[in-house]
């Protein structure tokens, strides 16, 4: 499909970093838009689907318009805490098993360095 007939969000790469979502133009690497999330956390998992970017930061989920970064909705997920969290969707279905494997490796490495009680 020629670039002129593609949706603007298809020409963007989304990065979750330091409590923000940054959209980069794929063709140049320039910042198209960025937004600071309400609950800034260093690790910001993202899922991009159907013209939206879903971002998880500090235990809260924000839905953004992929085209311009404007907030669509926000859910504080009250009562679920603020620990490590992941998002899953069709766009990153393969990420969840990879992250689970990484977490298991980290647990194993940590237990190897902690003397038994």
Contact map, one row per residue, 1 for C-alpha under 8 A:
111011000000000000000000000000000000000000000000000000000000000000000000000000000000000000000000000000000000000000000
111111000000000000000000000000000000000000000000000000000000000000000000000000000000000000000000000000000000000000000
111111000010000000000000000000000000000000000000000000000000000000000000000000000000000000000000000000000000000000000
011111000000000000000000000000000000000000000000000000000000000000000000000000000000000000000000000000000000000000000
111111100000000000000000000000000000000000000000000000000000000000000000000000000000000000000000000000000000000000000
111111110110000000000000000000000000000000000000000000000000000000000000000000000000000000000000000000000000000000000
000011111110000000000000000000000000000000000000000000000000000000000000000000000000000000000000000000000000000000000
000001111111000000000000000000000000000000000000000000000000000000100000000000000000000000000000000000000000000000000
000000111111000000000000000000000000000000000000001000000000000001100000000000000000000000000000000000000000000000000
000001111111000000000000000000000000000000000000000000000000000000000000000000000000000000000000000000000000000000000
001001111111100000000000111000000000000000000000000000000000000000000000000000000000000000000000000000000000000000000
000000011111110000000011110000010000000000000000000000000000000000000000000000000000000000000000000000000000000000000
000000000011111000000011110000000000000000000000000000000000000000000000000000000000000000000000000000000000000000000
000000000001111100001111000000000000000000000101000000000000000000000000000000000000000000000000000000000000000000000
000000000000111110001111000000000000000000000100000000000000000000000000000000000000000000000000000000000000000000000
000000000000011111111100000000000000000000111100000000100000000000000000000000000000000000000000000000000000000000000
000000000000001111111100000000000000000001110000000000000000000000000000000000000000000000000000000000000000000000000
000000000000000111110000000000000000000111110000000000000000000000000000000000000000000000000000000000000000000000000
000000000000000111111000000000000001111111110000000000001000000000000000000000000000000000000000000000000000000000000
000000000000000111111100000000000111100100010000000000000000000000000000000000000000000000000000000000000000000000000
000000000000011110111110000000000111100000010000000000100000000000000000000000000000000000000000000000000000000000000
000000000000011110011111000000111110000000000000000000000000000000000000000000000000000000000000000000000000000000000
000000000001111000001111100000111100000000000000000000000000000000001000000000000000000000000000000000000000000000000
000000000001111000000111110111111000000000000000000000000000000000000000000000000000000000000000000000000000000000000
000000000011100000000011111111110000000000000000000000000000000000000000000000000000000000000000000000000000000000000
000000000011100000000001111111000000000000000000000000000000000000000000000000000000000000000000000000000000000000000
000000000010000000000000111110000000000000000000000000000000000000000000000000000000000000000000000000000000000000000
000000000000000000000001111111000000000000000000000000000000000000000000000000000000000000000000000000000000000000000
000000000000000000000001111111100000000000000000000000000000000000000000000000000000000000000000000000000000000000000
000000000000000000000001110111110000000000000000000000000000000000000000000000000000000000000000000000000000000000000
000000000000000000000111100011111100000000000000000000000000000000000000000000000000000000000000000000000000000000000
000000000001000000000111100001111100000000000000000000000000000000010000000000000000000000000000000000000000000000000
000000000000000000000111000000111110000000000000000000000000000000011000000000000000000000000000000000000000000000000
000000000000000000011110000000111111000000000000000000000000000000001000000000000000000000000000000000000000000000000
000000000000000000011100000000001111100000000000000000000000000000001000000000000000000000000000000000000000000000000
000000000000000000111000000000000111110100000000000000000000000000000000000000000000000000000000000000000000000000000
000000000000000000111000000000000011111100000000000000001000010000000000000000000000000000000000000000000000000000000
000000000000000000100000000000000001111100000000000000000000000000000000000000000000000000000000000000000000000000000
000000000000000000100000000000000000111110000000000000001111000000000000000000000000000000000000000000000000000000000
000000000000000001110000000000000001111111000000000000001100000000000000000000000000000000000000000000000000000000000
000000000000000001100000000000000000001111110000000000001100000000000000000000000000000000000000000000000000000000000
000000000000000011100000000000000000000111110000000000000000000000000000000000000000000000000000000000000000000000000
000000000000000111100000000000000000000011111000000000001000000000000000000000000000000000000000000000000000000000000
000000000000000111111000000000000000000011111100000000111000000000000000000000000000000000000000000000000000000000000
000000000000000100000000000000000000000000111110000000111000000000000000000000000000011000000000000000000000000000000
000000000000011100000000000000000000000000011111000011110000000000000000000000000000001000000000000000000000000000000
000000000000000000000000000000000000000000001111100011100000000000000000000000000000001110110000000000000000000000000
000000000000010000000000000000000000000000000111111111000000000001000000000000000000000000100000000000000000000000000
000000000000000000000000000000000000000000000011111110000000000000000000000000000000000011100000000000000000000000000
000000000000000000000000000000000000000000000001111100000000000000000000000000000000000000000000000000000000000000000
000000001000000000000000000000000000000000000001111110000000000011100000000000000000000000000000000000000000000000000
000000000000000000000000000000000000000000000001111111000000001111100000000000000000000000000000000000000000000000000
000000000000000000000000000000000000000000000111101111100000001111000000000000000000000000000000000000000000000000000
000000000000000000000000000000000000000000000111000111110000111100000000000000000000000000000000000000000000000000000
000000000000000100001000000000000000000000011110000011111000111100000000000000000000001000000000000000000000000000000
000000000000000000000000000000000000000000011100000001111111110000000000000000000000111000000000000000000000000000000
000000000000000000100000000000000000101110111000000000111111100000000000000000000000000000000000000000000000000000000
000000000000000000000000000000000000001110000000000000011111000000000000000000000110000000000000000000000000000000000
000000000000000000000000000000000000001000000000000000011111100000000000000110011111100000000000000000000000000000000
000000000000000000000000000000000000001000000000000000011111110000000000011110000100000000000000000000000000000000000
000000000000000000000000000000000000000000000000000001111011111000000000011110000000000000000000000000000000000000000
000000000000000000000000000000000000100000000000000001110001111100000011111000000000000000000000000000000000000000000
000000000000000000000000000000000000000000000000000111100000111110000011110000000000000000000000000000000000000000000
000000000000000000000000000000000000000000000000000111100000011111001111100000000000000000000000000000000000000000000
000000000000000000000000000000000000000000000000001110000000001111111111000000000000000000000000000000000000000000000
000000001000000000000000000000000000000000000001001110000000000111111000000000000000000000000000000000000000000000000
000000011000000000000000000000000000000000000000001100000000000011111000000000000000000000000000000000000000000000000
000000000000000000000000000000011000000000000000000000000000000011111100000000000000000000000000000000000000000000000
000000000000000000000010000000001110000000000000000000000000000111111110000000000000000000000000000000000000000000000
000000000000000000000000000000000000000000000000000000000000000110011111000000000000000000000000000000000000000000000
000000000000000000000000000000000000000000000000000000000000011110001111110000000000000000000000000000000000000000000
000000000000000000000000000000000000000000000000000000000000011110000111110000000000000000000000000000000000000000000
000000000000000000000000000000000000000000000000000000000000011100000011111000000000000000000000000000000000000000000
000000000000000000000000000000000000000000000000000000000001111000000011111100000000000000000000000000000000000000000
000000000000000000000000000000000000000000000000000000000001110000000000111110000000000000000000000000000000000000000
000000000000000000000000000000000000000000000000000000000011100000000000011111000000000000000000000000000000000000000
000000000000000000000000000000000000000000000000000000000011100000000000001111111000000000000000000000000000000000000
000000000000000000000000000000000000000000000000000000000000000000000000000111111000000000000000000000000000000000000
000000000000000000000000000000000000000000000000000000000000000000000000000011111000000000000000000000000000000000000
000000000000000000000000000000000000000000000000000000000010000000000000000011111100000000000000000000000000000000000
000000000000000000000000000000000000000000000000000000000010000000000000000011111110000000000000000000000000000000000
000000000000000000000000000000000000000000000000000000000111000000000000000000011111100000000000000000000000000000000
000000000000000000000000000000000000000000000000000000000110000000000000000000001111100000000000000000000000000000000
000000000000000000000000000000000000000000000000000000000010000000000000000000000111110000000000000000000000000000000
000000000000000000000000000000000000000000000000000000010010000000000000000000000111111000000000000000000000000000000
000000000000000000000000000000000000000000001000000000010000000000000000000000000001111100000001000000000000000000000
000000000000000000000000000000000000000000001110000000110000000000000000000000000000111110000000000000000000000000000
000000000000000000000000000000000000000000000010000000000000000000000000000000000000011111111011000000000000000000000
000000000000000000000000000000000000000000000010100000000000000000000000000000000000001111111000000000000000000000000
000000000000000000000000000000000000000000000000100000000000000000000000000000000000000111111000000000000000000000000
000000000000000000000000000000000000000000000011100000000000000000000000000000000000000111111000000000000000000000000
000000000000000000000000000000000000000000000010000000000000000000000000000000000000000111111111000000000000000000000
000000000000000000000000000000000000000000000000000000000000000000000000000000000000000111111111000000000000000000000
000000000000000000000000000000000000000000000000000000000000000000000000000000000000000000011111110000000000000000000
000000000000000000000000000000000000000000000000000000000000000000000000000000000000000100011111111000000000000000000
000000000000000000000000000000000000000000000000000000000000000000000000000000000000010100011111111100000000000000000
000000000000000000000000000000000000000000000000000000000000000000000000000000000000000000000111111110000000000000000
000000000000000000000000000000000000000000000000000000000000000000000000000000000000000000000111111111000000000000000
000000000000000000000000000000000000000000000000000000000000000000000000000000000000000000000011111111100000000000000
000000000000000000000000000000000000000000000000000000000000000000000000000000000000000000000001111111110000000000000
000000000000000000000000000000000000000000000000000000000000000000000000000000000000000000000000111111111000000000000
000000000000000000000000000000000000000000000000000000000000000000000000000000000000000000000000011111111100000000000
000000000000000000000000000000000000000000000000000000000000000000000000000000000000000000000000001111111110000000000
000000000000000000000000000000000000000000000000000000000000000000000000000000000000000000000000000111111111000000000
000000000000000000000000000000000000000000000000000000000000000000000000000000000000000000000000000011111111100000000
000000000000000000000000000000000000000000000000000000000000000000000000000000000000000000000000000001111111110000000
000000000000000000000000000000000000000000000000000000000000000000000000000000000000000000000000000000111111111000000
000000000000000000000000000000000000000000000000000000000000000000000000000000000000000000000000000000011111111100000
000000000000000000000000000000000000000000000000000000000000000000000000000000000000000000000000000000001111111110000
000000000000000000000000000000000000000000000000000000000000000000000000000000000000000000000000000000000111111111000
000000000000000000000000000000000000000000000000000000000000000000000000000000000000000000000000000000000011111111100
000000000000000000000000000000000000000000000000000000000000000000000000000000000000000000000000000000000001111111100
000000000000000000000000000000000000000000000000000000000000000000000000000000000000000000000000000000000000111111100
000000000000000000000000000000000000000000000000000000000000000000000000000000000000000000000000000000000000011111110
000000000000000000000000000000000000000000000000000000000000000000000000000000000000000000000000000000000000001111111
000000000000000000000000000000000000000000000000000000000000000000000000000000000000000000000000000000000000000001111
000000000000000000000000000000000000000000000000000000000000000000000000000000000000000000000000000000000000000000111
